Amino acid sequence: MIASAVKSIRTQVINLQPIRWIVYGFIRVVLGIVCRVDSHELTKIPSRGPLILISNHTGSVEVPLLFTWLYPRPITGWAKVETWNNPVMGWLFDLWGAIPIRRGEADMSALRTALEKLQQGYILGVAPEGTRNRDGRLLRAYPGVVPLAMRSGAPILPLVHWGGENLFSNLKRLRRTNFTMRVGKPFMLNIAGERLTREQRQQVVDEMMYQIAALLPEEYRGEYRDMSKATVQYLSLDPPAGSAIN
């Protein structure tokens, strides 16, 4: 029975490959037309192994761009469950293998699925802000990523982007949008099995967000603009070579 199930999953993946190539190729062409994409730093992202990719979240450009530009590197991420109310978006997010999550509550099913994907060597993209910031300036993050990082033991890599918040206003003026991405250095959480309070979890995610803020131009740092408040009490900025999920 298990062998049959594995064979069925493999068949489904193989059958999806031509569709992915077509959809991803179309997205790449369209984004290449409407945007000038500076993506050279994506080469800093490891080619294999589990990785939590934390990023700012400004709009509708970065998600299709990352899935497309990193393909065939396996990547997934959380997406609000309401996305599947739209049949087209639901189909597209299924094609990407996104993980539905119920926001505003402890969604253990989404957490378990994310951990399983990391165990399989996926990149898991997470936007700690929890929602789009619309104008490009960072919002105060939610600590939902902290239990994931603690349980997985996966390395964490900050990635930032800017310019996408201007996409629709530029389209109205028939202008291309400059979309820039920068990738930081990987780090791990330095938490030796201790049980964290809500305030400590918030401090952990704030420390992670300051790693994001440091990569952004000052005008985009928003809630994390005061870099003098950045701490690394819970971060290990020199992860051991070959760090992987436990």
C-alpha positions, 0 to 999 in steps of 0.5 A, spaced: 500 500 500 505 504 501 509 503 495 503 504 491 501 511 494 509 513 493 508 511 486 502 515 485 505 521 488 511 520 483 506 520 477 502 526 480 509 530 480 511 528 473 505 529 470 505 536 473 512 538 470 510 540 463 505 544 466 510 548 471 515 549 465 509 552 461 506 556 467 513 558 470 516 560 463 509 565 462 510 568 469 518 569 467 516 572 461 511 577 463 515 579 469 521 580 465 516 585 461 513 589 466 519 589 471 527 590 471 529 584 475 535 585 479 536 577 481 543 576 481 544 575 489 539 569 488 545 565 487 547 566 494 541 561 496 544 554 497 542 549 491 540 544 496 538 542 503 532 545 508 532 552 509 527 557 512 527 563 507 525 570 511 523 576 507 519 582 507 512 582 504 510 588 499 505 585 494 504 580 489 511 580 485 515 577 490 511 570 491 511 568 483 518 571 482 521 567 487 518 560 485 519 562 478 526 564 479 528 559 483 525 553 480 527 547 480 529 548 487 524 545 491 520 551 495 514 552 498 511 557 503 505 559 508 499 562 504 492 564 508 487 559 507 482 564 504 487 564 497 483 558 495 477 561 495 479 564 488 479 558 484 484 561 479 489 563 485 487 556 489 490 552 482 496 556 482 498 556 489 497 548 489 501 548 483 506 552 487 505 547 493 503 552 497 501 550 504 494 553 507 494 556 514 489 559 518 491 566 520 490 569 527 490 562 531 495 556 532 495 552 526 498 546 528 497 542 521 500 548 517 506 547 522 507 540 521 506 540 513 512 545 513 516 541 518 515 535 513 517 539 507 523 542 511 525 534 512 524 533 505 530 539 503 525 544 501 526 552 502 520 554 506 519 562 505 516 565 510 514 573 511 514 574 519 510 580 518 504 576 516 501 580 511 503 585 506 505 592 508 503 595 502 508 601 502 514 597 502 516 599 510 516 593 515 511 592 519 512 589 526 512 582 525 508 576 528 512 570 532 509 565 528 516 563 525 519 562 531 516 555 533 518 553 526 525 555 527 526 552 533 523 545 532 526 544 525 533 546 527 534 549 519 538 554 517 535 561 516 536 566 511 534 573 510 532 575 503 529 582 502 526 586 496 524 593 494 520 596 488 514 591 487 510 596 491 510 601 485 508 595 480 501 597 479 502 605 479 507 604 474 503 600 470 498 605 469 503 610 467 506 604 462 513 604 466 517 598 468 518 597 475 525 596 478 525 590 482 531 589 487 533 583 491 538 582 496 540 576 500 543 576 507 547 571 511 545 565 514 544 564 521 541 559 526 537 560 533 541 560 539 536 557 544 538 551 547 531 547 548 528 553 553 521 554 553 520 561 551 515 566 554 510 570 549 515 576 550 521 572 548 518 569 542 517 576 540 524 578 541 526 572 537 522 574 531 524 582 532 532 580 532 530 576 525 527 582 523 533 586 524 537 582 520 532 583 514 532 591 516 539 591 515 539 589 508 534 594 506 535 601 504 533 606 510 526 608 508 524 601 507 525 599 515 519 602 518 518 599 525 525 596 525 528 603 522 532 604 529 538 599 528 541 601 535 535 597 538 538 590 534 540 585 538 542 578 537 541 574 544 537 569 540 541 568 534 547 564 532 550 568 526 556 563 525 552 557 523 556 550 523 558 548 516 553 543 513 547 545 518 541 541 517 534 539 520 534 535 526 
